[in-house]
Amino acid sequence: MFVAMNRFRIVPGSEAAFEDAWRNRDSRLHEVPGFRSFRLLKGPSTEEHTLYISHSFWEDRAAFEAWTRSEQFRHAHAGAGERKPLYVGGPRFEGFETVMES
C-alpha cells in the first residue's frame, strides 16, 4: 500500500470554504485503478493557519503515479488556482510505502 499525503496551511477564517471545496470537488478517484480510499483531516489551529492533511490510499506507488498522469487528475485539479487565497503557502506532499500492517 502507498499513502499520498498533502499538508495544507489554511488562512484563519477560511476553514469552511476550504472544506466545502473538498466536499464539492469531483475528484473522480473512484474511476482510477489502484485507488483505495481518501481522508481529509483537520489539525490544530494557530494565529497563522489551520493545518489540514489529505491522505489518499493506493494499491502501490505505481497506481498513485499513474493517477498523477491521468485525465482524472487534471479534472480534479482544474481551477485549483482560484482557491489560492485560502492557503498560507503551497501544499506540501509526502508519500509513504507501507512496511508493516496488522
N, CA and C atoms as an extended XYZ file, in Angstrom:
306
Properties=species:S:1:pos:R:3:atomname:S:1:resname:S:1:resid:I:1 pbc="F F F"
N         0.838       -1.171        0.000 N   MET     1
C         0.000        0.000        0.000 CA  MET     1
C         0.888        1.240        0.000 C   MET     1
N         0.419        2.284       -0.673 N   PHE     2
C         1.111        3.574       -0.730 CA  PHE     2
C         0.141        4.634       -0.217 C   PHE     2
N         0.633        5.516        0.661 N   VAL     3
C        -0.172        6.612        1.186 CA  VAL     3
C         0.415        7.920        0.680 C   VAL     3
N        -0.419        8.694       -0.018 N   ALA     4
C        -0.020       10.011       -0.507 CA  ALA     4
C        -0.652       11.056        0.411 C   ALA     4
N         0.188       11.922        0.979 N   MET     5
C        -0.286       12.932        1.914 CA  MET     5
C         0.077       14.322        1.409 C   MET     5
N        -0.843       15.244        1.602 N   ASN     6
C        -0.566       16.655        1.354 CA  ASN     6
C        -0.937       17.439        2.589 C   ASN     6
N        -0.038       18.300        3.024 N   ARG     7
C        -0.301       19.191        4.162 CA  ARG     7
C        -0.687       20.559        3.603 C   ARG     7
N        -1.753       21.111        4.167 N   PHE     8
C        -2.257       22.415        3.751 CA  PHE     8
C        -2.333       23.327        4.970 C   PHE     8
N        -1.772       24.519        4.844 N   ARG     9
C        -1.915       25.537        5.884 CA  ARG     9
C        -2.948       26.537        5.374 C   ARG     9
N        -4.067       26.643        6.098 N   ILE    10
C        -5.212       27.427        5.644 CA  ILE    10
C        -5.345       28.701        6.466 C   ILE    10
N        -5.612       29.799        5.779 N   VAL    11
C        -5.780       31.106        6.400 CA  VAL    11
C        -6.901       31.039        7.450 C   VAL    11
N        -6.658       31.535        8.658 N   PRO    12
C        -7.718       31.531        9.676 CA  PRO    12
C        -8.996       32.201        9.152 C   PRO    12
N       -10.121       31.554        9.402 N   GLY    13
C       -11.404       32.050        8.919 CA  GLY    13
C       -11.804       31.472        7.575 C   GLY    13
N       -10.881       30.756        6.916 N   SER    14
C       -11.162       30.173        5.593 CA  SER    14
C       -11.407       28.667        5.650 C   SER    14
N       -11.495       28.127        6.852 N   GLU    15
C       -11.635       26.682        7.005 CA  GLU    15
C       -12.893       26.135        6.324 C   GLU    15
N       -14.034       26.801        6.515 N   ALA    16
C       -15.289       26.307        5.922 CA  ALA    16
C       -15.211       26.309        4.398 C   ALA    16
N       -14.642       27.354        3.818 N   ALA    17
C       -14.508       27.420        2.358 CA  ALA    17
C       -13.580       26.321        1.853 C   ALA    17
N       -12.488       26.062        2.571 N   PHE    18
C       -11.563       25.005        2.188 CA  PHE    18
C       -12.253       23.641        2.244 C   PHE    18
N       -12.952       23.373        3.338 N   GLU    19
C       -13.654       22.096        3.478 CA  GLU    19
C       -14.737       21.939        2.415 C   GLU    19
N       -15.470       23.013        2.134 N   ASP    20
C       -16.508       22.950        1.092 CA  ASP    20
C       -15.905       22.656       -0.275 C   ASP    20
N       -14.747       23.245       -0.566 N   ALA    21
C       -14.093       22.991       -1.851 CA  ALA    21
C       -13.775       21.502       -1.997 C   ALA    21
N       -13.307       20.869       -0.938 N   TRP    22
C       -13.016       19.435       -0.981 CA  TRP    22
C       -14.292       18.612       -1.033 C   TRP    22
N       -15.281       19.012       -0.234 N   ARG    23
C       -16.539       18.268       -0.172 CA  ARG    23
C       -17.255       18.268       -1.519 C   ARG    23
N       -17.163       19.366       -2.249 N   ASN    24
C       -17.888       19.519       -3.510 CA  ASN    24
C       -17.040       19.215       -4.742 C   ASN    24
N       -15.831       18.785       -4.533 N   ARG    25
C       -14.891       18.504       -5.626 CA  ARG    25
C       -15.215       17.148       -6.260 C   ARG    25
N       -15.252       17.119       -7.564 N   ASP    26
C       -15.448       15.870       -8.295 CA  ASP    26
C       -14.077       15.312       -8.628 C   ASP    26
N       -13.501       14.549       -7.702 N   SER    27
C       -12.131       14.065       -7.866 CA  SER    27
C       -12.023       12.926       -8.871 C   SER    27
N       -13.112       12.201       -9.063 N   ARG    28
C       -13.148       11.044       -9.961 CA  ARG    28
C       -12.145        9.959       -9.546 C   ARG    28
N       -11.718        9.988       -8.287 N   LEU    29
C       -10.783        8.974       -7.795 CA  LEU    29
C       -11.351        7.568       -7.921 C   LEU    29
N       -12.645        7.426       -7.743 N   HIS    30
C       -13.263        6.095       -7.821 CA  HIS    30
C       -13.096        5.452       -9.199 C   HIS    30
N       -12.736        6.243      -10.197 N   GLU    31
C       -12.528        5.718      -11.561 CA  GLU    31
C       -11.111        5.196      -11.781 C   GLU    31
N       -10.220        5.448      -10.847 N   VAL    32
C        -8.797        5.203      -11.053 CA  VAL    32
C        -8.374        3.834      -10.512 C   VAL    32
N        -7.773        2.993      -11.345 N   PRO    33
C        -7.291        1.695      -10.870 CA  PRO    33
C        -6.272        1.863       -9.741 C   PRO    33
N        -6.420        1.060       -8.702 N   GLY    34
C        -5.478        1.077       -7.594 CA  GLY    34
C        -5.844        2.015       -6.469 C   GLY    34
N        -6.858        2.878       -6.652 N   PHE    35
C        -7.283        3.780       -5.580 CA  PHE    35
C        -8.033        2.987       -4.522 C   PHE    35
N        -7.742        3.243       -3.240 N   ARG    36
C        -8.399        2.538       -2.136 CA  ARG    36
C        -9.333        3.439       -1.324 C   ARG    36
N        -8.835        4.570       -0.846 N   SER    37
C        -9.690        5.458       -0.039 CA  SER    37
C        -9.036        6.830        0.110 C   SER    37
N        -9.826        7.765        0.628 N   PHE    38
C        -9.376        9.143        0.813 CA  PHE    38
C        -9.883        9.658        2.154 C   PHE    38
N        -9.071       10.479        2.801 N   ARG    39
C        -9.466       11.158        4.035 CA  ARG    39
C        -8.907       12.581        4.019 C   ARG    39
N        -9.688       13.511        4.547 N   LEU    40
C        -9.209       14.873        4.786 CA  LEU    40
C        -9.291       15.089        6.286 C   LEU    40
N        -8.161       15.401        6.901 N   LEU    41
C        -8.070       15.548        8.352 CA  LEU    41
C        -7.795       17.004        8.715 C   LEU    41
N        -8.476       17.457        9.757 N   LYS    42
C        -8.261       18.817       10.273 CA  LYS    42
C        -7.407       18.724       11.521 C   LYS    42
N        -6.345       19.533       11.550 N   GLY    43
C        -5.426       19.525       12.678 CA  GLY    43
C        -5.558       20.777       13.524 C   GLY    43
N        -4.493       21.114       14.210 N   PRO    44
C        -4.522       22.262       15.109 CA  PRO    44
C        -4.554       23.594       14.365 C   PRO    44
N        -5.050       24.597       15.085 N   SER    45
C        -5.076       25.967       14.571 CA  SER    45
C        -4.138       26.834       15.396 C   SER    45
N        -3.491       27.774       14.707 N   THR    46
C        -2.674       28.797       15.363 CA  THR    46
C        -3.174       30.147       14.858 C   THR    46
N        -2.522       31.204       15.279 N   GLU    47
C        -2.879       32.528       14.766 CA  GLU    47
C        -2.558       32.647       13.282 C   GLU    47
N        -1.591       31.846       12.801 N   GLU    48
C        -1.139       31.940       11.414 CA  GLU    48
C        -1.927       31.057       10.449 C   GLU    48
N        -2.393       29.890       10.918 N   HIS    49
C        -3.063       28.959        9.994 CA  HIS    49
C        -3.760       27.824       10.751 C   HIS    49
N        -4.621       27.117       10.014 N   THR    50
C        -5.175       25.838       10.469 CA  THR    50
C        -4.579       24.768        9.566 C   THR    50
N        -4.112       23.690       10.170 N   LEU    51
C        -3.467       22.618        9.430 CA  LEU    51
C        -4.495       21.576        8.992 C   LEU    51
N        -4.426       21.186        7.733 N   TYR    52
C        -5.211       20.070        7.193 CA  TYR    52
C        -4.230       19.118        6.517 C   TYR    52
N        -4.594       17.844        6.502 N   ILE    53
C        -3.803       16.849        5.787 CA  ILE    53
C        -4.755       15.960        5.003 C   ILE    53
N        -4.462       15.798        3.712 N   SER    54
C        -5.219       14.833        2.915 CA  SER    54
C        -4.409       13.552        2.828 C   SER    54
N        -5.105       12.433        2.928 N   HIS    55
C        -4.491       11.115        2.768 CA  HIS    55
C        -5.241       10.387        1.670 C   HIS    55
N        -4.534        9.933        0.657 N   SER    56
C        -5.146        9.023       -0.304 CA  SER    56
C        -4.353        7.718       -0.236 C   SER    56
N        -5.086        6.619       -0.227 N   PHE    57
C        -4.505        5.290       -0.077 CA  PHE    57
C        -4.590        4.575       -1.417 C   PHE    57
N        -3.478        3.993       -1.827 N   TRP    58
C        -3.340        3.372       -3.143 CA  TRP    58
C        -2.805        1.957       -3.015 C   TRP    58
N        -3.114        1.140       -3.992 N   GLU    59
C        -2.604       -0.229       -4.035 CA  GLU    59
C        -1.078       -0.236       -3.950 C   GLU    59
N        -0.442        0.690       -4.674 N   ASP    60
C         1.015        0.810       -4.658 CA  ASP    60
C         1.405        2.162       -5.248 C   ASP    60
N         2.682        2.482       -5.175 N   ARG    61
C         3.177        3.765       -5.679 CA  ARG    61
C         2.882        3.922       -7.177 C   ARG    61
N         2.990        2.831       -7.930 N   ALA    62
C         2.753        2.898       -9.369 CA  ALA    62
C         1.321        3.343       -9.668 C   ALA    62
N         0.342        2.880       -8.896 N   ALA    63
C        -1.052        3.291       -9.102 CA  ALA    63
C        -1.210        4.785       -8.831 C   ALA    63
N        -0.580        5.275       -7.757 N   PHE    64
C        -0.631        6.707       -7.458 CA  PHE    64
C         0.010        7.516       -8.581 C   PHE    64
N         1.180        7.116       -9.020 N   GLU    65
C         1.879        7.854      -10.066 CA  GLU    65
C         1.099        7.840      -11.381 C   GLU    65
N         0.433        6.741      -11.677 N   ALA    66
C        -0.412        6.686      -12.882 CA  ALA    66
C        -1.551        7.693      -12.768 C   ALA    66
N        -2.119        7.838      -11.565 N   TRP    67
C        -3.199        8.814      -11.362 CA  TRP    67
C        -2.695       10.237      -11.633 C   TRP    67
N        -1.458       10.537      -11.220 N   THR    68
C        -0.949       11.901      -11.408 CA  THR    68
C        -0.764       12.256      -12.879 C   THR    68
N        -0.776       11.247      -13.747 N   ARG    69
C        -0.657       11.488      -15.192 CA  ARG    69
C        -1.996       11.322      -15.913 C   ARG    69
N        -3.071       11.144      -15.171 N   SER    70
C        -4.365       10.801      -15.762 CA  SER    70
C        -5.243       12.022      -16.047 C   SER    70
N        -6.243       11.790      -16.871 N   GLU    71
C        -7.269       12.802      -17.134 CA  GLU    71
C        -8.035       13.105      -15.842 C   GLU    71
N        -8.264       12.105      -15.008 N   GLN    72
C        -8.961       12.317      -13.736 CA  GLN    72
C        -8.191       13.288      -12.842 C   GLN    72
N        -6.877       13.176      -12.839 N   PHE    73
C        -6.040       14.092      -12.053 CA  PHE    73
C        -6.203       15.523      -12.563 C   PHE    73
N        -6.113       15.698      -13.872 N   ARG    74
C        -6.262       17.040      -14.450 CA  ARG    74
C        -7.642       17.614      -14.135 C   ARG    74
N        -8.660       16.774      -14.213 N   HIS    75
C       -10.021       17.208      -13.903 CA  HIS    75
C       -10.143       17.618      -12.428 C   HIS    75
N        -9.593       16.802      -11.534 N   ALA    76
C        -9.695       17.066      -10.098 CA  ALA    76
C        -8.975       18.347       -9.687 C   ALA    76
N        -7.929       18.716      -10.418 N   HIS    77
C        -7.134       19.886      -10.050 CA  HIS    77
C        -7.448       21.129      -10.890 C   HIS    77
N        -8.412       21.019      -11.789 N   ALA    78
C        -8.815       22.188      -12.587 CA  ALA    78
C        -9.357       23.264      -11.646 C   ALA    78
N        -8.939       24.481      -11.844 N   GLY    79
C        -9.429       25.589      -11.023 CA  GLY    79
C        -8.773       25.691       -9.657 C   GLY    79
N        -7.746       24.912       -9.404 N   ALA    80
C        -7.088       24.946       -8.096 CA  ALA    80
C        -6.541       26.334       -7.780 C   ALA    80
N        -6.109       27.061       -8.782 N   GLY    81
C        -5.578       28.403       -8.564 CA  GLY    81
C        -6.592       29.377       -7.996 C   GLY    81
N        -7.862       29.131       -8.246 N   GLU    82
C        -8.925       30.002       -7.720 CA  GLU    82
C        -8.992       29.933       -6.201 C   GLU    82
N        -8.516       28.841       -5.606 N   ARG    83
C        -8.574       28.671       -4.149 CA  ARG    83
C        -7.293       29.150       -3.457 C   ARG    83
N        -6.356       29.692       -4.223 N   LYS    84
C        -5.067       30.111       -3.668 CA  LYS    84
C        -5.203       31.076       -2.479 C   LYS    84
N        -6.179       32.001       -2.471 N   PRO    85
C        -6.293       32.904       -1.317 CA  PRO    85
C        -6.602       32.196        0.010 C   PRO    85
N        -7.019       30.936       -0.036 N   LEU    86
C        -7.311       30.188        1.184 CA  LEU    86
C        -6.045       29.673        1.863 C   LEU    86
N        -4.938       29.615        1.118 N   TYR    87
C        -3.723       28.945        1.570 CA  TYR    87
C        -2.674       29.906        2.104 C   TYR    87
N        -1.924       29.424        3.093 N   VAL    88
C        -0.698       30.072        3.538 CA  VAL    88
C         0.419       29.236        2.905 C   VAL    88
N         0.980       29.695        1.810 N   GLY    89
C         1.957       28.904        1.074 CA  GLY    89
C         1.263       27.793        0.290 C   GLY    89
N         2.055       26.940       -0.323 N   GLY    90
C         1.500       25.851       -1.121 CA  GLY    90
C         1.392       24.562       -0.319 C   GLY    90
N         0.722       23.559       -0.888 N   PRO    91
C         0.647       22.269       -0.209 CA  PRO    91
C         2.014       21.595       -0.181 C   PRO    91
N         2.197       20.748        0.807 N   ARG    92
C         3.459       20.003        0.949 CA  ARG    92
C         3.162       18.515        0.815 C   ARG    92
N         3.695       17.890       -0.222 N   PHE    93
C         3.455       16.476       -0.486 CA  PHE    93
C         4.426       15.587        0.278 C   PHE    93
N         3.909       14.455        0.766 N   GLU    94
C         4.725       13.398        1.353 CA  GLU    94
C         4.128       12.070        0.935 C   GLU    94
N         4.966       11.126        0.513 N   GLY    95
C         4.493        9.799        0.115 CA  GLY    95
C         5.147        8.719        0.946 C   GLY    95
N         4.373        7.698        1.301 N   PHE    96
C         4.852        6.644        2.179 CA  PHE    96
C         4.475        5.263        1.663 C   PHE    96
N         5.439        4.346        1.707 N   GLU    97
C         5.214        2.933        1.398 CA  GLU    97
C         4.891        2.209        2.706 C   GLU    97
N         3.930        1.311        2.676 N   THR    98
C         3.624        0.501        3.846 CA  THR    98
C         4.734       -0.530        4.055 C   THR    98
N         5.277       -0.598        5.269 N   VAL    99
C         6.285       -1.602        5.587 CA  VAL    99
C         5.758       -2.630        6.578 C   VAL    99
N         4.645       -2.291        7.261 N   MET   100
C         4.047       -3.224        8.207 CA  MET   100
C         2.580       -2.879        8.375 C   MET   100
N         1.743       -3.871        8.467 N   GLU   101
C         0.316       -3.654        8.666 CA  GLU   101
C        -0.199       -4.784        9.544 C   GLU   101
N        -1.105       -4.455       10.473 N   SER   102
C        -1.667       -5.511       11.324 CA  SER   102
C        -3.161       -5.353       11.465 C   SER   102
